[in-house]
Amino acid sequence: MSEHKPRKSIEKKMPKAFGWMAEYQDENNLLAAARKVRDSGYTKTDAFTPFPVHGIDEALGIKPTILPFIVLCAGFTGLATALLMQWWTNGFDYKYIISGKPFGITPASIPIAFELTVLFSAFTAFLGMIALNSLPKFSNPVFTNPRFDRATNDRFFLFVEATDKYYNRESVKELLGGTHPDSLDEVLEDTTPSTLPQPIILALLLLVVAGLIPGMIILNMRAGFSTAPRFHVFFDMDFQPKKKAQQQTTIFVDGRTMRPQVAGTIARGQLEEQDPFYLGYDPSKLTMSNDSPSVLFVSLQTPADGKPPIAVPPATKDEKTGGQPPATPVVPVLPWIVKLPIEANEDNMKVGKLKFETYCSACHGYGGYGDGLVHKRADALAQGYWLPPTSLHIDRVSKQPVGQIFNTITKGQGKMASYASSLTPKERWSIVLYVRALQRSRNANIDDVPVESRFLLDEDPKPVDPKPESTNSVEVTSK
Ligand code: HEC
């Protein structure tokens, strides 16, 4: 610290005056003085008190802040931004169906609209408060008066600023002098040096330089021309031989990185195509007809003589139906397996019951009559397009081989969706087992009930039997 910079102006200037500061012993004096100053027309005034003083705003003539209004505007801006942004992104620029919702609708946009409203308002309230108070301010001339320190302790101060349009040094002094202050001082410019001390500047410089080092190392690592092995912070993360989902690639002609599945590909260990357990039919017994190579269709009049149904290719447009859908539903007829591939034991039955009641009862009802809650609700709403779930006790279903019911669960049937993604094949077979049990329970006779359990039947008011004439053609495991 040997060399000193020559002071800019040698001549001693009078420090600038910022106004008058009066000191009071209690808030009543302060309030009285504030009113007097306000009534004299001064507006650039301020009071400093150790605790909040009620009525000081009014005594000083301070108008309510416009901050709430600014925050309100910011809130609406946030709201509009969010709604427009979501409408633009999802409803216009990049239409993308999410959970089947329509594009650019308000209800789905509400969470983000709410968030942005709050975010914009909060930032505006915080930054607006700082800006309206002209903060940050590292030094205020009022601090030049040593008495002012007591403003946080036990004294009350009233300040009249020199920037007021009515300000006149002498008349303000006289006015404040008339309010019986403890002390009355002119607030003068802070003449202490405003530059940072040199050690602090040095330390900051050092910090900035040190902060550049990691960036420079990385830059050197990426853009340097040296042939020496480079320094890598995270080698494997910096250089990965991969493309991200929506990037372009030069490997394929269409430039797409995301590849559609190659048709016919089967993941390792998932070659389930040929196994009746996963299909419900035996593919080795498939007969190929010339007309329809893989799947045969039949209108569902199962021959009464118990022979397998005759495969009839579906009527094409120009044939006798004239393009109308056939009266009876058309389902594929395949070499269905008739023997359950899982054991008909208690465990499987339990799984089947649980899964049936979870996945199927909503439509088909707990008893399988097609009277589940979803059906009742749709029926009550009288929706014209509601197709009642098929009763599992009608002849057509109860005579179906187990493989076909498995197929219905796996692939879906008509209006009923597939449950393959929710249920494992084993669970599907367990459901088939349970459905078989349900069906049989509706066609049972007294000999099916163990003697020791028969007394339970007396308590049952009405044994439900929708089709008493149908014979007991259903077996849990047949043949
Ligand atoms: C969302 C309602 C709904 C659920 C849940 C549902 N189904 Fe269905 N199911 C239907 C409807 C509707 C039909 C009639 C479909 C048609 O003929 O277009 C049907 C038909 C059937 C049929 C008869 C198929 C045929 O050959 O005509 C069976 C068997 C069946 N469902 C079993 C099940 C099983 C087992 C489950 C549980 C895994 C299940 N369903 C879950 C609505 C449902």
Residues whose N, C-alpha, C, O or C-beta is under 5 A from the ligand:
A	BS01	HEC	Y359 C360 C363 L387 P388 P389 T390 I405 T408 I409 Q413 G414 K415 M416 Y419
